[in-house]
């Protein structure tokens, strides 16, 4: 038996590719947590079989360890003695683990500033976080964000307060320069790091607002292994979706039930009208609500010419959705409440009932105009209604 093991060892040693295939997926973590000698810590991640793992380790004299199998650098979560379920909890953080031996240093009540040795992807993530923190300080975002959060909290309790809506939107707009600066820095990293597993992961936050051609160019610049990583495959799916739901492509059919309980099928409405406008909105979306009067004017102007409007809401609260429809007096439109399967969304799976997902909606409001042949002839994101005005003028001549 010893001789057999010896020959197996020599065989593997002489075939490094096979050796890596068998052993490269193992990861080992040895950790130390300052300020906590006992208790437990949980590591959450998806393993090499794409199974969600929540591994618990008992902390002994401030030390902990984990072992598992992953197929590539993988996003993971560490949770200690948490007081909330949010990522803002001081004893919870995210990190990238890799198929290697890693050492992690944590501080009780300050997990965010962890130190990881042995994970190149986490080193890159730490760099991205340092850039974000620097922008946060330089642009004095803390005060602006506090004002916005306070107003948003008040608005959540008094959703129909017009003055609060305007104040909250103005506070949100003041944060836009920071968001743009952060986006530019991360896109710069993505373009300059085509071999990083972090690059397609970061693209998750920006692909919805990018053109199909821009997305395709970035995806094709990635290294082969990155394209075929978990995040790379998700990005590829979004690129294909973007092309499928862009101008000049056939609209994706959907079936649902409207606010009156009546069946709605896009293909049937297309057959009975010359043009169908899909309006993606939500009761909590201030620009969406502010654009309602103008949308009603357009409908009044072009309804007789064959324009129909289907409003698709992202609301999770049905009562808020119904109240907003009555408040804005938009009952002349067909209203559909989108069905988001959060479990499938988190796994990156397609949910046929989720219209927003099928049409790759990442910004509200978004409007999509479809002609009588079911072809998307116009699409735009944001509250610039003059673009829609111009398109409808081109179509109807007035």
C-alpha positions as CSV (number, residue, x, y, z in Angstrom):
1,X,0.0,0.0,0.0
2,X,2.9,2.4,0.8
3,X,4.4,1.7,-2.6
4,X,1.1,2.6,-4.3
5,X,0.9,5.9,-2.5
6,X,4.5,6.6,-3.4
7,X,3.8,6.0,-7.2
8,X,0.7,8.2,-7.0
9,X,2.7,11.0,-5.4
10,X,5.4,10.7,-8.2
11,X,2.7,10.7,-10.9
12,X,1.0,13.8,-9.5
13,X,4.4,15.5,-9.0
14,X,5.2,14.9,-12.7
15,X,1.8,16.1,-13.9
16,X,1.4,19.5,-12.3
17,X,-1.8,20.2,-14.3
18,X,-3.5,17.3,-12.7
19,X,-2.1,18.1,-9.4
20,X,-3.6,21.6,-9.6
21,X,-6.9,20.3,-10.7
22,X,-7.1,18.1,-7.7
23,X,-5.8,20.4,-5.0
24,X,-6.1,24.0,-6.2
25,X,-9.7,24.3,-5.0
26,X,-8.9,23.9,-1.4
27,X,-8.8,27.0,0.8
28,X,-7.6,27.3,4.3
29,X,-8.1,30.3,6.6
30,X,-6.3,30.9,9.9
31,X,-7.6,34.0,11.7
32,X,-7.0,36.1,14.8
33,X,-9.5,38.5,16.3
34,X,-8.3,41.2,18.6
35,X,-10.6,42.1,21.5
36,X,-12.5,38.8,21.5
37,X,-11.2,35.6,23.0
38,X,-14.3,33.4,22.8
39,X,-17.6,33.0,21.0
40,X,-18.2,32.1,17.4
41,X,-17.7,33.4,13.9
42,X,-19.5,32.5,10.7
43,X,-18.0,32.3,7.2
44,X,-20.6,32.4,4.4
45,X,-19.7,31.7,0.7
46,X,-20.7,29.6,-2.3
47,X,-18.5,26.5,-2.7
48,X,-17.2,24.9,-5.9
49,X,-20.6,23.2,-6.4
50,X,-22.3,26.6,-6.2
51,X,-23.9,25.5,-2.8
52,X,-24.3,28.3,-0.2
53,X,-22.2,27.4,2.8
54,X,-22.5,29.0,6.3
55,X,-19.6,27.6,8.3
56,X,-19.4,28.3,12.0
57,X,-16.2,28.2,14.0
58,X,-15.7,28.5,17.7
59,X,-13.2,31.2,18.7
60,X,-10.5,29.9,21.0
61,X,-8.1,32.3,22.6
62,X,-8.9,34.8,19.9
63,X,-8.1,32.3,17.1
64,X,-10.4,30.7,14.4
65,X,-9.9,28.6,11.3
66,X,-11.9,27.5,8.2
67,X,-11.3,25.0,5.4
68,X,-13.4,24.5,2.3
69,X,-13.5,24.1,-1.5
70,X,-14.0,26.9,-4.0
71,X,-13.3,26.9,-7.8
72,X,-12.0,30.5,-8.0
73,X,-11.7,33.8,-6.0
74,X,-15.1,34.0,-4.3
75,X,-17.0,36.7,-2.4
76,X,-17.5,35.7,1.2
77,X,-18.9,37.2,4.4
78,X,-17.6,37.1,7.9
79,X,-20.0,37.6,10.8
80,X,-19.2,37.7,14.5
81,X,-21.3,39.0,17.4
82,X,-23.7,41.1,15.3
83,X,-26.5,43.2,16.5
84,X,-28.2,43.7,13.1
85,X,-28.6,41.9,9.8
86,X,-27.2,44.7,7.7
87,X,-23.7,45.0,6.3
88,X,-23.3,48.2,8.4
89,X,-22.9,46.0,11.5
90,X,-19.4,46.6,12.9
91,X,-18.9,42.8,13.3
92,X,-19.8,41.9,9.8
93,X,-17.8,42.3,6.6
94,X,-17.3,41.0,3.1
95,X,-14.1,39.8,1.5
96,X,-12.7,37.7,-1.3
97,X,-11.3,34.3,-0.4
98,X,-9.1,32.3,-2.8
99,X,-8.1,28.7,-3.2
100,X,-5.0,29.2,-1.1
101,X,-3.7,29.4,2.5
102,X,-4.9,32.7,4.0
103,X,-4.4,34.6,7.2
104,X,-7.0,37.0,8.5
105,X,-6.7,39.6,11.2
106,X,-9.9,41.1,12.7
107,X,-10.7,43.6,15.4
108,X,-13.8,43.2,17.5
109,X,-16.4,45.9,16.5
110,X,-14.3,46.9,13.5
111,X,-14.5,44.0,11.0
112,X,-14.5,46.4,8.1
113,X,-10.8,47.2,8.5
114,X,-9.7,43.5,8.4
115,X,-6.3,42.5,7.0
116,X,-6.1,39.5,4.7
117,X,-2.9,37.8,3.6
118,X,-2.9,35.3,0.8
119,X,-5.8,36.7,-1.3
120,X,-4.8,38.9,-4.3
121,X,-8.4,39.7,-5.1
122,X,-9.0,41.0,-1.5
123,X,-5.9,43.1,-1.8
124,X,-7.4,44.7,-4.9
125,X,-10.7,45.1,-3.1
126,X,-8.9,46.9,-0.2
127,X,-7.4,49.3,-2.7
128,X,-10.9,50.1,-4.1
129,X,-12.2,50.7,-0.6
130,X,-9.3,53.0,0.1
131,X,-10.1,55.1,-3.0
132,X,-13.7,55.3,-1.9
133,X,-12.8,56.3,1.6
134,X,-10.4,59.0,0.2
135,X,-13.2,60.4,-2.0
136,X,-15.6,60.3,0.9
137,X,-13.3,62.5,3.0
138,X,-12.2,64.9,0.2
139,X,-15.7,65.5,-1.0
140,X,-17.1,65.7,2.5
141,X,-19.8,63.2,1.8
142,X,-20.5,62.3,5.4
143,X,-22.5,65.4,6.1
144,X,-24.4,65.3,2.8
145,X,-25.2,61.6,3.3
146,X,-26.5,62.3,6.8
147,X,-28.8,65.0,5.6
148,X,-30.1,62.7,2.8
149,X,-30.7,59.8,5.1
150,X,-32.5,61.9,7.6
151,X,-34.8,63.3,4.9
152,X,-35.3,59.8,3.4
153,X,-36.3,58.5,6.8
154,X,-38.9,61.2,7.2
155,X,-40.2,60.7,3.7
156,X,-40.7,57.0,4.4
157,X,-43.2,58.0,7.1
158,X,-44.8,60.7,5.1
159,X,-44.6,59.5,1.5
160,X,-47.0,62.0,-0.1
161,X,-45.4,65.1,1.4
162,X,-44.5,67.1,-1.7
163,X,-42.1,69.4,0.2
164,X,-40.2,66.4,1.7
165,X,-40.1,64.8,-1.8
166,X,-38.4,67.8,-3.3
167,X,-36.0,68.2,-0.4
168,X,-35.0,64.6,-0.5
169,X,-34.4,64.7,-4.2
170,X,-32.3,67.8,-3.9
171,X,-30.2,66.1,-1.2
172,X,-29.8,63.0,-3.4
173,X,-28.6,65.2,-6.3
174,X,-25.9,66.7,-4.1
175,X,-24.4,63.3,-3.7
176,X,-24.2,62.7,-7.5
177,X,-20.6,64.2,-7.9
178,X,-19.4,61.6,-5.4
179,X,-21.1,58.7,-7.2
180,X,-19.7,59.9,-10.5
181,X,-16.2,60.1,-9.1
182,X,-16.4,56.7,-7.6
183,X,-17.8,55.2,-10.8
184,X,-15.0,56.8,-12.8
185,X,-12.3,55.4,-10.5
186,X,-13.8,51.9,-10.5
187,X,-14.3,51.8,-14.3
188,X,-10.7,52.9,-14.6
189,X,-9.6,49.9,-12.5
190,X,-11.8,47.5,-14.5
191,X,-10.3,48.6,-17.8
192,X,-6.8,48.4,-16.5
193,X,-7.2,45.0,-14.8
194,X,-8.6,42.6,-17.4
195,X,-7.1,39.6,-15.5
196,X,-8.6,40.5,-12.1
197,X,-11.6,38.5,-10.8
198,X,-12.7,41.7,-9.1
199,X,-13.3,43.5,-12.4
200,X,-16.4,41.6,-13.5
201,X,-17.7,41.8,-10.0
202,X,-17.4,45.6,-9.9
203,X,-19.2,45.7,-13.3
204,X,-22.4,44.5,-11.5
205,X,-22.9,48.0,-10.2
206,X,-22.6,49.7,-13.6
207,X,-23.8,47.5,-16.4
208,X,-27.4,48.5,-16.2
209,X,-26.6,52.1,-17.1
210,X,-24.1,51.3,-19.9
211,X,-24.8,50.8,-23.6
212,X,-24.6,47.2,-25.0
213,X,-21.6,48.1,-27.2
214,X,-19.6,49.5,-24.2
215,X,-20.4,46.5,-22.1
216,X,-19.4,44.1,-24.9
217,X,-16.1,46.0,-25.4
218,X,-15.2,45.7,-21.7
219,X,-16.3,42.0,-21.5
220,X,-14.2,41.0,-24.5
221,X,-11.2,42.7,-23.1
222,X,-11.2,40.3,-20.1
223,X,-8.8,37.4,-19.8
224,X,-10.4,34.0,-20.8
225,X,-10.5,32.8,-17.2
226,X,-12.2,36.0,-16.1
227,X,-14.8,35.8,-18.8
228,X,-15.6,32.3,-17.6
229,X,-15.7,33.1,-13.9
230,X,-18.9,33.3,-12.0
231,X,-19.1,37.1,-12.3
232,X,-17.8,37.0,-15.8
233,X,-20.7,34.7,-16.9
234,X,-23.2,36.9,-15.2
235,X,-21.8,39.9,-17.0
236,X,-22.0,38.0,-20.4
237,X,-25.7,37.2,-19.7
238,X,-26.3,40.9,-19.1
239,X,-24.5,41.9,-22.3
240,X,-26.7,39.5,-24.3
241,X,-29.8,40.7,-22.5
242,X,-28.9,44.4,-23.2
243,X,-28.6,43.6,-26.9
244,X,-31.9,41.7,-26.8
245,X,-33.8,44.6,-25.2
246,X,-32.2,47.5,-27.0
247,X,-33.6,49.5,-29.9
248,X,-34.3,47.5,-33.0
249,X,-35.0,44.3,-31.1
250,X,-38.2,42.4,-30.5
251,X,-39.9,43.2,-27.2
252,X,-40.1,40.4,-24.7
253,X,-43.6,39.4,-24.0
254,X,-45.0,39.2,-20.5
255,X,-48.3,38.3,-18.8
256,X,-49.5,39.7,-15.6
257,X,-52.6,41.1,-13.8
258,X,-53.2,44.8,-13.5
259,X,-54.4,46.9,-10.5
260,X,-58.0,46.2,-11.4
261,X,-57.5,42.4,-11.4
262,X,-57.7,42.2,-15.2
263,X,-55.2,40.1,-17.3
264,X,-52.5,41.9,-19.1
265,X,-50.4,40.5,-22.0
266,X,-48.0,42.7,-23.9
267,X,-48.4,40.9,-27.2
268,X,-52.2,41.3,-27.2
269,X,-52.0,45.0,-26.4
270,X,-49.4,45.5,-29.2
271,X,-51.8,43.9,-31.7
272,X,-54.5,46.3,-30.8
273,X,-52.4,49.5,-30.8
274,X,-49.9,51.3,-33.0
275,X,-47.5,52.0,-30.2
276,X,-47.1,50.8,-26.6
277,X,-45.1,52.7,-24.0
278,X,-43.7,50.8,-21.1
279,X,-43.1,53.1,-18.1
280,X,-41.0,51.5,-15.4
281,X,-41.5,53.4,-12.1
282,X,-42.2,53.1,-8.3
283,X,-44.2,55.0,-5.7
284,X,-41.0,55.8,-3.9
285,X,-39.2,57.1,-7.0
286,X,-39.5,60.9,-6.8
287,X,-38.6,61.7,-10.4
288,X,-41.1,59.0,-11.6
289,X,-43.9,60.7,-9.7
290,X,-42.9,64.2,-10.8
291,X,-43.1,63.0,-14.4
292,X,-46.6,61.7,-14.1
293,X,-48.4,64.9,-15.2
294,X,-46.3,65.1,-18.4
295,X,-47.0,61.5,-19.2
296,X,-50.7,62.1,-18.8
297,X,-50.4,65.0,-21.2
298,X,-48.6,62.9,-23.8
299,X,-51.2,60.1,-23.5
300,X,-54.1,62.7,-24.0
301,X,-52.3,64.0,-27.0
302,X,-51.5,60.7,-28.8
303,X,-54.1,58.2,-27.4
304,X,-56.4,58.7,-30.5
305,X,-53.4,58.0,-32.7
306,X,-52.9,54.5,-31.2
307,X,-50.7,55.0,-28.1
308,X,-51.1,52.8,-25.1
309,X,-49.3,53.0,-21.8
310,X,-48.4,50.2,-19.4
311,X,-46.9,51.3,-16.1
312,X,-44.7,48.6,-14.4
313,X,-44.0,49.3,-10.8
314,X,-41.1,48.0,-8.7
315,X,-43.0,48.5,-5.5
316,X,-42.8,45.7,-2.9
317,X,-45.7,47.2,-1.0
318,X,-49.0,46.8,-2.9
319,X,-50.8,49.4,-0.8
320,X,-48.2,52.1,-1.5
321,X,-48.5,51.2,-5.2
322,X,-52.3,51.5,-5.2
323,X,-52.2,54.8,-3.2
324,X,-49.7,56.4,-5.6
325,X,-51.9,55.5,-8.7
326,X,-54.9,57.2,-7.1
327,X,-52.9,60.2,-5.8
328,X,-51.3,60.9,-9.2
329,X,-54.6,60.2,-11.0
330,X,-53.0,57.8,-13.5
331,X,-55.9,55.3,-13.6
332,X,-56.2,55.7,-17.4
333,X,-53.0,53.6,-17.8
334,X,-52.7,49.8,-17.4
335,X,-50.8,49.3,-14.1
336,X,-48.8,46.2,-13.4
337,X,-46.9,45.3,-10.2
338,X,-43.7,43.6,-11.0
339,X,-42.9,40.3,-9.4
340,X,-39.3,40.1,-8.1
341,X,-38.2,36.7,-6.9
342,X,-35.4,37.9,-4.6
343,X,-34.0,34.4,-4.1
344,X,-33.5,33.9,-7.9
345,X,-32.2,37.5,-8.1
346,X,-29.5,36.9,-5.5
347,X,-28.4,33.8,-7.3
348,X,-28.2,35.6,-10.6
349,X,-30.9,33.3,-12.0
350,X,-33.5,34.5,-14.6
351,X,-37.0,35.0,-13.2
352,X,-39.5,35.1,-16.1
353,X,-42.1,36.9,-14.0
354,X,-39.7,39.7,-13.2
355,X,-40.3,42.2,-16.0
356,X,-37.6,44.5,-14.8
357,X,-35.0,41.8,-14.9
358,X,-36.1,40.7,-18.4
359,X,-35.7,44.3,-19.7
360,X,-32.5,45.0,-17.7
361,X,-34.0,47.9,-15.8
362,X,-31.4,49.4,-13.5
363,X,-32.6,53.0,-13.2
364,X,-36.0,54.5,-12.6
365,X,-37.8,55.9,-14.4
366,X,-37.1,54.0,-17.7
367,X,-39.3,54.2,-20.7
368,X,-39.5,51.8,-23.6
369,X,-41.5,52.5,-26.8
370,X,-42.7,49.5,-28.9
371,X,-44.2,49.7,-32.4
372,X,-47.1,47.6,-33.8
373,X,-44.6,44.9,-35.0
374,X,-43.4,44.4,-31.4
375,X,-40.1,46.1,-32.1
376,X,-38.4,48.4,-29.6
377,X,-38.1,51.7,-31.4
378,X,-37.0,53.9,-28.4
379,X,-35.5,53.4,-25.0
380,X,-34.1,55.8,-22.4
381,X,-33.3,55.9,-18.7
382,X,-33.9,58.9,-16.5
383,X,-36.2,61.8,-16.2
384,X,-35.4,63.7,-19.4
385,X,-38.8,63.6,-20.9
386,X,-37.8,65.9,-23.8
387,X,-36.2,62.8,-25.5
388,X,-39.6,61.0,-25.5
389,X,-41.3,64.2,-26.7
390,X,-38.9,64.4,-29.7
391,X,-39.4,60.7,-30.6
392,X,-43.2,60.9,-30.5
393,X,-43.1,64.1,-32.6
394,X,-41.0,62.2,-35.2
395,X,-43.6,59.4,-35.2
396,X,-46.9,61.3,-35.2
397,X,-45.8,64.6,-36.8
398,X,-47.1,66.9,-34.1
